[in-house]
């Protein structure tokens, strides 16, 4: 029953009936992982995909100059590695744990059998992939047109919407990633992120306390999201 509830939390499976979820649970494998562990590496045979239950995962790949590029930060209860169903049958990136957690593994072969018997699984998969494409399109747009301040402001606003606490009009968030990883995610250098954070601090918009950020002026931060070069 617990496994069914975990599956139901995912957007990918939210439209499934209880019997469908019970059937899905029969092919699902629970997998715990530790911080720094790779669930799969770029180029590995793609034999299935995952639903993140707890912890954090980053999807990344190495550029030609040897630098790590972060493609996406996965948070519960998102699914990832759906690319297992398409392309050349290999994972296009590495999935590395940012912290200890757990994921549900859904083998490709078993899921394909369910799709063949029940169109609801196919419809939900297509809906999930559509949302993923929209997210990546937004990310590409930000990297292409927005300056670093706008990108950082957008990240902080989204982070505040996902996970934050507020007291007296002041919002407190945890970055959730190291500055180097954040820089890679935003397509810039760590030094640039540090300078931009200091600039926002000097303007009284935020305050940085280690890995935590205090947002004093959310409205101004939201206005910066729309600024372009």
Biotite code that builds the C-alpha atoms (Angstrom):
import biotite.structure as struc

atoms = struc.array([
    struc.Atom([0.000, 0.000, 0.000], chain_id="A", res_id=1, res_name="UNK", atom_name="CA", element="C"),
    struc.Atom([2.858, 2.377, 0.815], chain_id="A", res_id=2, res_name="UNK", atom_name="CA", element="C"),
    struc.Atom([4.364, 1.785, -2.637], chain_id="A", res_id=3, res_name="UNK", atom_name="CA", element="C"),
    struc.Atom([1.060, 2.681, -4.302], chain_id="A", res_id=4, res_name="UNK", atom_name="CA", element="C"),
    struc.Atom([0.900, 5.938, -2.330], chain_id="A", res_id=5, res_name="UNK", atom_name="CA", element="C"),
    struc.Atom([4.456, 6.826, -3.395], chain_id="A", res_id=6, res_name="UNK", atom_name="CA", element="C"),
    struc.Atom([3.607, 6.195, -7.037], chain_id="A", res_id=7, res_name="UNK", atom_name="CA", element="C"),
    struc.Atom([0.418, 8.247, -6.759], chain_id="A", res_id=8, res_name="UNK", atom_name="CA", element="C"),
    struc.Atom([2.422, 11.313, -5.630], chain_id="A", res_id=9, res_name="UNK", atom_name="CA", element="C"),
    struc.Atom([4.074, 11.531, -9.046], chain_id="A", res_id=10, res_name="UNK", atom_name="CA", element="C"),
    struc.Atom([2.491, 13.690, -11.724], chain_id="A", res_id=11, res_name="UNK", atom_name="CA", element="C"),
    struc.Atom([3.272, 10.928, -14.205], chain_id="A", res_id=12, res_name="UNK", atom_name="CA", element="C"),
    struc.Atom([0.988, 8.486, -12.386], chain_id="A", res_id=13, res_name="UNK", atom_name="CA", element="C"),
    struc.Atom([-1.516, 10.852, -10.764], chain_id="A", res_id=14, res_name="UNK", atom_name="CA", element="C"),
    struc.Atom([-4.192, 10.061, -13.345], chain_id="A", res_id=15, res_name="UNK", atom_name="CA", element="C"),
    struc.Atom([-4.044, 6.301, -12.843], chain_id="A", res_id=16, res_name="UNK", atom_name="CA", element="C"),
    struc.Atom([-6.735, 4.318, -11.037], chain_id="A", res_id=17, res_name="UNK", atom_name="CA", element="C"),
    struc.Atom([-6.027, 2.251, -7.925], chain_id="A", res_id=18, res_name="UNK", atom_name="CA", element="C"),
    struc.Atom([-6.001, -1.016, -9.956], chain_id="A", res_id=19, res_name="UNK", atom_name="CA", element="C"),
    struc.Atom([-3.553, 0.567, -12.440], chain_id="A", res_id=20, res_name="UNK", atom_name="CA", element="C"),
    struc.Atom([-1.296, 1.714, -9.598], chain_id="A", res_id=21, res_name="UNK", atom_name="CA", element="C"),
    struc.Atom([-1.421, -1.726, -8.006], chain_id="A", res_id=22, res_name="UNK", atom_name="CA", element="C"),
    struc.Atom([-0.350, -3.252, -11.301], chain_id="A", res_id=23, res_name="UNK", atom_name="CA", element="C"),
    struc.Atom([2.454, -0.715, -11.630], chain_id="A", res_id=24, res_name="UNK", atom_name="CA", element="C"),
    struc.Atom([3.639, -1.515, -8.104], chain_id="A", res_id=25, res_name="UNK", atom_name="CA", element="C"),
    struc.Atom([4.291, -5.123, -9.117], chain_id="A", res_id=26, res_name="UNK", atom_name="CA", element="C"),
    struc.Atom([7.146, -4.075, -11.430], chain_id="A", res_id=27, res_name="UNK", atom_name="CA", element="C"),
    struc.Atom([8.534, -1.263, -9.230], chain_id="A", res_id=28, res_name="UNK", atom_name="CA", element="C"),
    struc.Atom([11.841, -1.660, -7.371], chain_id="A", res_id=29, res_name="UNK", atom_name="CA", element="C"),
    struc.Atom([12.803, 0.541, -4.415], chain_id="A", res_id=30, res_name="UNK", atom_name="CA", element="C"),
    struc.Atom([16.390, 1.777, -4.499], chain_id="A", res_id=31, res_name="UNK", atom_name="CA", element="C"),
    struc.Atom([18.182, 3.681, -1.750], chain_id="A", res_id=32, res_name="UNK", atom_name="CA", element="C"),
    struc.Atom([21.263, 5.749, -2.564], chain_id="A", res_id=33, res_name="UNK", atom_name="CA", element="C"),
    struc.Atom([23.925, 7.739, -0.736], chain_id="A", res_id=34, res_name="UNK", atom_name="CA", element="C"),
    struc.Atom([25.230, 11.242, -1.333], chain_id="A", res_id=35, res_name="UNK", atom_name="CA", element="C"),
    struc.Atom([27.636, 11.293, -4.284], chain_id="A", res_id=36, res_name="UNK", atom_name="CA", element="C"),
    struc.Atom([26.423, 7.955, -5.663], chain_id="A", res_id=37, res_name="UNK", atom_name="CA", element="C"),
    struc.Atom([25.603, 7.668, -9.374], chain_id="A", res_id=38, res_name="UNK", atom_name="CA", element="C"),
    struc.Atom([22.364, 5.908, -10.225], chain_id="A", res_id=39, res_name="UNK", atom_name="CA", element="C"),
    struc.Atom([23.581, 5.678, -13.814], chain_id="A", res_id=40, res_name="UNK", atom_name="CA", element="C"),
    struc.Atom([26.292, 7.253, -15.953], chain_id="A", res_id=41, res_name="UNK", atom_name="CA", element="C"),
    struc.Atom([26.210, 8.936, -19.325], chain_id="A", res_id=42, res_name="UNK", atom_name="CA", element="C"),
    struc.Atom([26.255, 6.264, -22.014], chain_id="A", res_id=43, res_name="UNK", atom_name="CA", element="C"),
    struc.Atom([25.014, 3.433, -19.782], chain_id="A", res_id=44, res_name="UNK", atom_name="CA", element="C"),
    struc.Atom([22.391, 1.117, -21.224], chain_id="A", res_id=45, res_name="UNK", atom_name="CA", element="C"),
    struc.Atom([18.991, 2.650, -20.458], chain_id="A", res_id=46, res_name="UNK", atom_name="CA", element="C"),
    struc.Atom([16.956, -0.197, -19.019], chain_id="A", res_id=47, res_name="UNK", atom_name="CA", element="C"),
    struc.Atom([14.410, 1.878, -17.088], chain_id="A", res_id=48, res_name="UNK", atom_name="CA", element="C"),
    struc.Atom([13.528, 5.195, -15.474], chain_id="A", res_id=49, res_name="UNK", atom_name="CA", element="C"),
    struc.Atom([13.086, 6.533, -11.936], chain_id="A", res_id=50, res_name="UNK", atom_name="CA", element="C"),
    struc.Atom([10.714, 8.327, -9.597], chain_id="A", res_id=51, res_name="UNK", atom_name="CA", element="C"),
    struc.Atom([12.499, 10.289, -6.873], chain_id="A", res_id=52, res_name="UNK", atom_name="CA", element="C"),
    struc.Atom([10.967, 9.665, -3.444], chain_id="A", res_id=53, res_name="UNK", atom_name="CA", element="C"),
    struc.Atom([13.407, 11.545, -1.218], chain_id="A", res_id=54, res_name="UNK", atom_name="CA", element="C"),
    struc.Atom([16.761, 13.312, -1.477], chain_id="A", res_id=55, res_name="UNK", atom_name="CA", element="C"),
    struc.Atom([18.036, 15.175, -4.512], chain_id="A", res_id=56, res_name="UNK", atom_name="CA", element="C"),
    struc.Atom([19.499, 14.208, -7.877], chain_id="A", res_id=57, res_name="UNK", atom_name="CA", element="C"),
    struc.Atom([21.347, 16.242, -10.476], chain_id="A", res_id=58, res_name="UNK", atom_name="CA", element="C"),
    struc.Atom([21.447, 15.251, -14.123], chain_id="A", res_id=59, res_name="UNK", atom_name="CA", element="C"),
    struc.Atom([24.788, 16.288, -15.590], chain_id="A", res_id=60, res_name="UNK", atom_name="CA", element="C"),
    struc.Atom([27.231, 15.580, -18.380], chain_id="A", res_id=61, res_name="UNK", atom_name="CA", element="C"),
    struc.Atom([30.800, 16.519, -19.217], chain_id="A", res_id=62, res_name="UNK", atom_name="CA", element="C"),
    struc.Atom([31.535, 19.132, -21.876], chain_id="A", res_id=63, res_name="UNK", atom_name="CA", element="C"),
    struc.Atom([34.320, 18.792, -24.428], chain_id="A", res_id=64, res_name="UNK", atom_name="CA", element="C"),
    struc.Atom([36.605, 20.962, -22.287], chain_id="A", res_id=65, res_name="UNK", atom_name="CA", element="C"),
    struc.Atom([36.151, 18.668, -19.278], chain_id="A", res_id=66, res_name="UNK", atom_name="CA", element="C"),
    struc.Atom([33.729, 20.844, -17.333], chain_id="A", res_id=67, res_name="UNK", atom_name="CA", element="C"),
    struc.Atom([30.588, 19.491, -15.734], chain_id="A", res_id=68, res_name="UNK", atom_name="CA", element="C"),
    struc.Atom([27.316, 20.858, -17.094], chain_id="A", res_id=69, res_name="UNK", atom_name="CA", element="C"),
    struc.Atom([24.225, 20.471, -14.936], chain_id="A", res_id=70, res_name="UNK", atom_name="CA", element="C"),
    struc.Atom([21.124, 19.860, -17.046], chain_id="A", res_id=71, res_name="UNK", atom_name="CA", element="C"),
    struc.Atom([18.512, 19.568, -14.323], chain_id="A", res_id=72, res_name="UNK", atom_name="CA", element="C"),
    struc.Atom([18.065, 19.257, -10.576], chain_id="A", res_id=73, res_name="UNK", atom_name="CA", element="C"),
    struc.Atom([15.494, 16.580, -9.753], chain_id="A", res_id=74, res_name="UNK", atom_name="CA", element="C"),
    struc.Atom([13.363, 16.934, -6.648], chain_id="A", res_id=75, res_name="UNK", atom_name="CA", element="C"),
    struc.Atom([10.647, 14.657, -5.175], chain_id="A", res_id=76, res_name="UNK", atom_name="CA", element="C"),
    struc.Atom([8.301, 13.475, -6.540], chain_id="A", res_id=77, res_name="UNK", atom_name="CA", element="C"),
    struc.Atom([9.651, 14.022, -10.077], chain_id="A", res_id=78, res_name="UNK", atom_name="CA", element="C"),
    struc.Atom([10.420, 11.260, -12.536], chain_id="A", res_id=79, res_name="UNK", atom_name="CA", element="C"),
    struc.Atom([13.626, 11.239, -14.562], chain_id="A", res_id=80, res_name="UNK", atom_name="CA", element="C"),
    struc.Atom([15.463, 9.223, -17.219], chain_id="A", res_id=81, res_name="UNK", atom_name="CA", element="C"),
    struc.Atom([12.337, 8.748, -19.329], chain_id="A", res_id=82, res_name="UNK", atom_name="CA", element="C"),
    struc.Atom([14.775, 8.983, -22.237], chain_id="A", res_id=83, res_name="UNK", atom_name="CA", element="C"),
    struc.Atom([15.158, 5.238, -21.685], chain_id="A", res_id=84, res_name="UNK", atom_name="CA", element="C"),
    struc.Atom([12.156, 4.841, -23.976], chain_id="A", res_id=85, res_name="UNK", atom_name="CA", element="C"),
    struc.Atom([13.656, 6.723, -26.909], chain_id="A", res_id=86, res_name="UNK", atom_name="CA", element="C"),
    struc.Atom([16.846, 7.346, -28.872], chain_id="A", res_id=87, res_name="UNK", atom_name="CA", element="C"),
    struc.Atom([19.702, 4.880, -28.968], chain_id="A", res_id=88, res_name="UNK", atom_name="CA", element="C"),
    struc.Atom([18.759, 3.153, -25.718], chain_id="A", res_id=89, res_name="UNK", atom_name="CA", element="C"),
    struc.Atom([21.459, 4.829, -23.617], chain_id="A", res_id=90, res_name="UNK", atom_name="CA", element="C"),
    struc.Atom([21.254, 7.433, -20.871], chain_id="A", res_id=91, res_name="UNK", atom_name="CA", element="C"),
    struc.Atom([22.264, 10.857, -22.265], chain_id="A", res_id=92, res_name="UNK", atom_name="CA", element="C"),
    struc.Atom([23.549, 12.107, -18.892], chain_id="A", res_id=93, res_name="UNK", atom_name="CA", element="C"),
    struc.Atom([24.687, 11.011, -15.441], chain_id="A", res_id=94, res_name="UNK", atom_name="CA", element="C"),
    struc.Atom([22.323, 10.972, -12.464], chain_id="A", res_id=95, res_name="UNK", atom_name="CA", element="C"),
    struc.Atom([24.277, 11.790, -9.302], chain_id="A", res_id=96, res_name="UNK", atom_name="CA", element="C"),
    struc.Atom([22.881, 12.029, -5.770], chain_id="A", res_id=97, res_name="UNK", atom_name="CA", element="C"),
    struc.Atom([23.158, 15.403, -4.061], chain_id="A", res_id=98, res_name="UNK", atom_name="CA", element="C"),
    struc.Atom([22.112, 13.838, -0.766], chain_id="A", res_id=99, res_name="UNK", atom_name="CA", element="C"),
    struc.Atom([21.087, 10.488, 0.652], chain_id="A", res_id=100, res_name="UNK", atom_name="CA", element="C"),
    struc.Atom([17.633, 9.413, -0.478], chain_id="A", res_id=101, res_name="UNK", atom_name="CA", element="C"),
    struc.Atom([15.473, 6.869, -2.236], chain_id="A", res_id=102, res_name="UNK", atom_name="CA", element="C"),
    struc.Atom([14.096, 6.376, -5.744], chain_id="A", res_id=103, res_name="UNK", atom_name="CA", element="C"),
    struc.Atom([11.656, 3.964, -7.335], chain_id="A", res_id=104, res_name="UNK", atom_name="CA", element="C"),
    struc.Atom([13.033, 2.159, -10.376], chain_id="A", res_id=105, res_name="UNK", atom_name="CA", element="C"),
    struc.Atom([10.638, 1.202, -13.167], chain_id="A", res_id=106, res_name="UNK", atom_name="CA", element="C"),
    struc.Atom([12.157, -1.227, -15.682], chain_id="A", res_id=107, res_name="UNK", atom_name="CA", element="C"),
    struc.Atom([11.584, -0.390, -19.328], chain_id="A", res_id=108, res_name="UNK", atom_name="CA", element="C"),
    struc.Atom([10.534, -3.890, -20.333], chain_id="A", res_id=109, res_name="UNK", atom_name="CA", element="C"),
    struc.Atom([7.861, -4.209, -17.659], chain_id="A", res_id=110, res_name="UNK", atom_name="CA", element="C"),
    struc.Atom([6.550, -0.685, -18.241], chain_id="A", res_id=111, res_name="UNK", atom_name="CA", element="C"),
    struc.Atom([6.333, -1.281, -21.995], chain_id="A", res_id=112, res_name="UNK", atom_name="CA", element="C"),
    struc.Atom([4.206, -4.362, -21.318], chain_id="A", res_id=113, res_name="UNK", atom_name="CA", element="C"),
    struc.Atom([1.849, -2.273, -19.198], chain_id="A", res_id=114, res_name="UNK", atom_name="CA", element="C"),
    struc.Atom([1.645, 0.355, -21.940], chain_id="A", res_id=115, res_name="UNK", atom_name="CA", element="C"),
    struc.Atom([0.710, -2.325, -24.438], chain_id="A", res_id=116, res_name="UNK", atom_name="CA", element="C"),
    struc.Atom([-2.148, -3.548, -22.263], chain_id="A", res_id=117, res_name="UNK", atom_name="CA", element="C"),
    struc.Atom([-3.377, -0.213, -20.892], chain_id="A", res_id=118, res_name="UNK", atom_name="CA", element="C"),
    struc.Atom([-3.339, 3.085, -22.853], chain_id="A", res_id=119, res_name="UNK", atom_name="CA", element="C"),
    struc.Atom([-3.525, 5.092, -19.610], chain_id="A", res_id=120, res_name="UNK", atom_name="CA", element="C"),
    struc.Atom([0.176, 4.421, -19.025], chain_id="A", res_id=121, res_name="UNK", atom_name="CA", element="C"),
    struc.Atom([0.984, 5.768, -22.498], chain_id="A", res_id=122, res_name="UNK", atom_name="CA", element="C"),
    struc.Atom([-1.105, 8.917, -22.015], chain_id="A", res_id=123, res_name="UNK", atom_name="CA", element="C"),
    struc.Atom([0.567, 9.678, -18.690], chain_id="A", res_id=124, res_name="UNK", atom_name="CA", element="C"),
    struc.Atom([4.042, 9.156, -20.138], chain_id="A", res_id=125, res_name="UNK", atom_name="CA", element="C"),
    struc.Atom([3.343, 11.555, -23.014], chain_id="A", res_id=126, res_name="UNK", atom_name="CA", element="C"),
    struc.Atom([2.013, 14.183, -20.574], chain_id="A", res_id=127, res_name="UNK", atom_name="CA", element="C"),
    struc.Atom([5.130, 13.874, -18.410], chain_id="A", res_id=128, res_name="UNK", atom_name="CA", element="C"),
    struc.Atom([7.470, 14.241, -21.396], chain_id="A", res_id=129, res_name="UNK", atom_name="CA", element="C"),
    struc.Atom([5.538, 17.294, -22.586], chain_id="A", res_id=130, res_name="UNK", atom_name="CA", element="C"),
    struc.Atom([6.045, 19.004, -19.241], chain_id="A", res_id=131, res_name="UNK", atom_name="CA", element="C"),
    struc.Atom([9.735, 18.115, -19.304], chain_id="A", res_id=132, res_name="UNK", atom_name="CA", element="C"),
    struc.Atom([10.136, 19.682, -22.742], chain_id="A", res_id=133, res_name="UNK", atom_name="CA", element="C"),
    struc.Atom([8.504, 22.889, -21.508], chain_id="A", res_id=134, res_name="UNK", atom_name="CA", element="C"),
    struc.Atom([10.921, 23.040, -18.577], chain_id="A", res_id=135, res_name="UNK", atom_name="CA", element="C"),
    struc.Atom([13.955, 22.591, -20.822], chain_id="A", res_id=136, res_name="UNK", atom_name="CA", element="C"),
    struc.Atom([12.607, 25.161, -23.290], chain_id="A", res_id=137, res_name="UNK", atom_name="CA", element="C"),
    struc.Atom([12.339, 27.687, -20.452], chain_id="A", res_id=138, res_name="UNK", atom_name="CA", element="C"),
    struc.Atom([15.864, 26.832, -19.311], chain_id="A", res_id=139, res_name="UNK", atom_name="CA", element="C"),
    struc.Atom([17.257, 27.306, -22.817], chain_id="A", res_id=140, res_name="UNK", atom_name="CA", element="C"),
    struc.Atom([15.466, 30.631, -23.122], chain_id="A", res_id=141, res_name="UNK", atom_name="CA", element="C"),
    struc.Atom([16.948, 31.822, -19.838], chain_id="A", res_id=142, res_name="UNK", atom_name="CA", element="C"),
    struc.Atom([20.469, 30.795, -20.825], chain_id="A", res_id=143, res_name="UNK", atom_name="CA", element="C"),
    struc.Atom([20.123, 32.387, -24.269], chain_id="A", res_id=144, res_name="UNK", atom_name="CA", element="C"),
    struc.Atom([18.528, 35.721, -23.484], chain_id="A", res_id=145, res_name="UNK", atom_name="CA", element="C"),
    struc.Atom([18.717, 36.559, -19.796], chain_id="A", res_id=146, res_name="UNK", atom_name="CA", element="C"),
    struc.Atom([21.751, 38.054, -18.082], chain_id="A", res_id=147, res_name="UNK", atom_name="CA", element="C"),
    struc.Atom([23.285, 36.339, -15.051], chain_id="A", res_id=148, res_name="UNK", atom_name="CA", element="C"),
    struc.Atom([21.404, 38.528, -12.585], chain_id="A", res_id=149, res_name="UNK", atom_name="CA", element="C"),
    struc.Atom([18.088, 37.592, -14.203], chain_id="A", res_id=150, res_name="UNK", atom_name="CA", element="C"),
    struc.Atom([18.978, 33.888, -14.240], chain_id="A", res_id=151, res_name="UNK", atom_name="CA", element="C"),
    struc.Atom([19.995, 33.945, -10.587], chain_id="A", res_id=152, res_name="UNK", atom_name="CA", element="C"),
    struc.Atom([16.907, 35.928, -9.611], chain_id="A", res_id=153, res_name="UNK", atom_name="CA", element="C"),
    struc.Atom([14.701, 33.412, -11.449], chain_id="A", res_id=154, res_name="UNK", atom_name="CA", element="C"),
    struc.Atom([16.396, 30.527, -9.654], chain_id="A", res_id=155, res_name="UNK", atom_name="CA", element="C"),
    struc.Atom([15.888, 32.167, -6.242], chain_id="A", res_id=156, res_name="UNK", atom_name="CA", element="C"),
    struc.Atom([12.233, 32.960, -6.950], chain_id="A", res_id=157, res_name="UNK", atom_name="CA", element="C"),
    struc.Atom([11.530, 29.387, -8.098], chain_id="A", res_id=158, res_name="UNK", atom_name="CA", element="C"),
    struc.Atom([13.406, 27.987, -5.107], chain_id="A", res_id=159, res_name="UNK", atom_name="CA", element="C"),
    struc.Atom([11.349, 30.199, -2.803], chain_id="A", res_id=160, res_name="UNK", atom_name="CA", element="C"),
    struc.Atom([8.147, 28.915, -4.420], chain_id="A", res_id=161, res_name="UNK", atom_name="CA", element="C"),
    struc.Atom([9.235, 25.279, -4.003], chain_id="A", res_id=162, res_name="UNK", atom_name="CA", element="C"),
    struc.Atom([10.818, 25.277, -0.559], chain_id="A", res_id=163, res_name="UNK", atom_name="CA", element="C"),
    struc.Atom([10.948, 28.285, 1.755], chain_id="A", res_id=164, res_name="UNK", atom_name="CA", element="C"),
    struc.Atom([9.775, 29.694, 5.076], chain_id="A", res_id=165, res_name="UNK", atom_name="CA", element="C"),
    struc.Atom([8.533, 33.231, 5.624], chain_id="A", res_id=166, res_name="UNK", atom_name="CA", element="C"),
    struc.Atom([8.385, 35.436, 8.698], chain_id="A", res_id=167, res_name="UNK", atom_name="CA", element="C"),
    struc.Atom([7.168, 39.015, 8.687], chain_id="A", res_id=168, res_name="UNK", atom_name="CA", element="C"),
    struc.Atom([7.422, 39.406, 4.912], chain_id="A", res_id=169, res_name="UNK", atom_name="CA", element="C"),
    struc.Atom([10.983, 38.012, 4.794], chain_id="A", res_id=170, res_name="UNK", atom_name="CA", element="C"),
    struc.Atom([11.593, 34.724, 2.939], chain_id="A", res_id=171, res_name="UNK", atom_name="CA", element="C"),
    struc.Atom([14.254, 32.219, 3.954], chain_id="A", res_id=172, res_name="UNK", atom_name="CA", element="C"),
    struc.Atom([15.485, 29.591, 1.481], chain_id="A", res_id=173, res_name="UNK", atom_name="CA", element="C"),
    struc.Atom([18.238, 27.006, 1.232], chain_id="A", res_id=174, res_name="UNK", atom_name="CA", element="C"),
    struc.Atom([20.100, 27.041, -2.079], chain_id="A", res_id=175, res_name="UNK", atom_name="CA", element="C"),
    struc.Atom([20.182, 23.252, -2.021], chain_id="A", res_id=176, res_name="UNK", atom_name="CA", element="C"),
    struc.Atom([23.346, 23.162, -4.161], chain_id="A", res_id=177, res_name="UNK", atom_name="CA", element="C"),
    struc.Atom([26.927, 24.373, -3.983], chain_id="A", res_id=178, res_name="UNK", atom_name="CA", element="C"),
    struc.Atom([27.775, 27.603, -5.786], chain_id="A", res_id=179, res_name="UNK", atom_name="CA", element="C"),
    struc.Atom([29.794, 25.677, -8.354], chain_id="A", res_id=180, res_name="UNK", atom_name="CA", element="C"),
    struc.Atom([26.807, 23.487, -9.194], chain_id="A", res_id=181, res_name="UNK", atom_name="CA", element="C"),
    struc.Atom([24.529, 26.519, -9.306], chain_id="A", res_id=182, res_name="UNK", atom_name="CA", element="C"),
    struc.Atom([26.950, 28.263, -11.659], chain_id="A", res_id=183, res_name="UNK", atom_name="CA", element="C"),
    struc.Atom([26.934, 25.242, -13.954], chain_id="A", res_id=184, res_name="UNK", atom_name="CA", element="C"),
    struc.Atom([23.138, 25.159, -13.873], chain_id="A", res_id=185, res_name="UNK", atom_name="CA", element="C"),
    struc.Atom([22.962, 28.857, -14.822], chain_id="A", res_id=186, res_name="UNK", atom_name="CA", element="C"),
    struc.Atom([25.648, 28.635, -17.495], chain_id="A", res_id=187, res_name="UNK", atom_name="CA", element="C"),
    struc.Atom([28.245, 30.871, -15.840], chain_id="A", res_id=188, res_name="UNK", atom_name="CA", element="C"),
    struc.Atom([31.264, 30.755, -13.487], chain_id="A", res_id=189, res_name="UNK", atom_name="CA", element="C"),
    struc.Atom([31.325, 30.399, -9.688], chain_id="A", res_id=190, res_name="UNK", atom_name="CA", element="C"),
    struc.Atom([33.048, 33.771, -9.354], chain_id="A", res_id=191, res_name="UNK", atom_name="CA", element="C"),
    struc.Atom([30.242, 35.419, -11.319], chain_id="A", res_id=192, res_name="UNK", atom_name="CA", element="C"),
    struc.Atom([27.619, 33.864, -9.046], chain_id="A", res_id=193, res_name="UNK", atom_name="CA", element="C"),
    struc.Atom([29.494, 35.129, -5.975], chain_id="A", res_id=194, res_name="UNK", atom_name="CA", element="C"),
    struc.Atom([29.741, 38.650, -7.426], chain_id="A", res_id=195, res_name="UNK", atom_name="CA", element="C"),
    struc.Atom([26.062, 38.665, -8.349], chain_id="A", res_id=196, res_name="UNK", atom_name="CA", element="C"),
    struc.Atom([25.030, 37.504, -4.878], chain_id="A", res_id=197, res_name="UNK", atom_name="CA", element="C"),
    struc.Atom([27.159, 40.280, -3.352], chain_id="A", res_id=198, res_name="UNK", atom_name="CA", element="C"),
    struc.Atom([25.544, 42.810, -5.690], chain_id="A", res_id=199, res_name="UNK", atom_name="CA", element="C"),
    struc.Atom([22.050, 41.732, -4.674], chain_id="A", res_id=200, res_name="UNK", atom_name="CA", element="C"),
    struc.Atom([23.130, 41.890, -1.039], chain_id="A", res_id=201, res_name="UNK", atom_name="CA", element="C"),
    struc.Atom([24.558, 45.403, -1.442], chain_id="A", res_id=202, res_name="UNK", atom_name="CA", element="C"),
    struc.Atom([21.250, 46.508, -2.961], chain_id="A", res_id=203, res_name="UNK", atom_name="CA", element="C"),
    struc.Atom([19.418, 45.192, 0.092], chain_id="A", res_id=204, res_name="UNK", atom_name="CA", element="C"),
    struc.Atom([17.453, 42.604, -1.874], chain_id="A", res_id=205, res_name="UNK", atom_name="CA", element="C"),
    struc.Atom([18.923, 39.504, -0.236], chain_id="A", res_id=206, res_name="UNK", atom_name="CA", element="C"),
    struc.Atom([21.312, 38.405, 2.480], chain_id="A", res_id=207, res_name="UNK", atom_name="CA", element="C"),
    struc.Atom([23.551, 35.341, 2.176], chain_id="A", res_id=208, res_name="UNK", atom_name="CA", element="C"),
    struc.Atom([24.213, 33.156, 5.195], chain_id="A", res_id=209, res_name="UNK", atom_name="CA", element="C"),
    struc.Atom([26.326, 30.239, 4.022], chain_id="A", res_id=210, res_name="UNK", atom_name="CA", element="C"),
    struc.Atom([24.103, 28.003, 1.906], chain_id="A", res_id=211, res_name="UNK", atom_name="CA", element="C"),
    struc.Atom([21.003, 29.928, 2.965], chain_id="A", res_id=212, res_name="UNK", atom_name="CA", element="C"),
    struc.Atom([19.576, 33.068, 1.387], chain_id="A", res_id=213, res_name="UNK", atom_name="CA", element="C"),
    struc.Atom([17.307, 35.571, 3.101], chain_id="A", res_id=214, res_name="UNK", atom_name="CA", element="C"),
    struc.Atom([15.098, 37.446, 0.630], chain_id="A", res_id=215, res_name="UNK", atom_name="CA", element="C"),
    struc.Atom([14.220, 40.879, 2.007], chain_id="A", res_id=216, res_name="UNK", atom_name="CA", element="C"),
    struc.Atom([12.612, 42.294, -1.137], chain_id="A", res_id=217, res_name="UNK", atom_name="CA", element="C"),
    struc.Atom([10.813, 39.586, -3.088], chain_id="A", res_id=218, res_name="UNK", atom_name="CA", element="C"),
    struc.Atom([9.076, 42.075, -5.400], chain_id="A", res_id=219, res_name="UNK", atom_name="CA", element="C"),
    struc.Atom([12.384, 43.554, -6.576], chain_id="A", res_id=220, res_name="UNK", atom_name="CA", element="C"),
    struc.Atom([13.801, 40.061, -7.066], chain_id="A", res_id=221, res_name="UNK", atom_name="CA", element="C"),
    struc.Atom([10.793, 39.154, -9.207], chain_id="A", res_id=222, res_name="UNK", atom_name="CA", element="C"),
    struc.Atom([11.304, 42.285, -11.294], chain_id="A", res_id=223, res_name="UNK", atom_name="CA", element="C"),
    struc.Atom([14.902, 41.259, -11.974], chain_id="A", res_id=224, res_name="UNK", atom_name="CA", element="C"),
    struc.Atom([13.658, 37.965, -13.439], chain_id="A", res_id=225, res_name="UNK", atom_name="CA", element="C"),
    struc.Atom([12.359, 39.834, -16.481], chain_id="A", res_id=226, res_name="UNK", atom_name="CA", element="C"),
    struc.Atom([15.496, 41.903, -17.107], chain_id="A", res_id=227, res_name="UNK", atom_name="CA", element="C"),
    struc.Atom([17.565, 41.030, -20.198], chain_id="A", res_id=228, res_name="UNK", atom_name="CA", element="C"),
    struc.Atom([20.902, 42.010, -21.665], chain_id="A", res_id=229, res_name="UNK", atom_name="CA", element="C"),
])
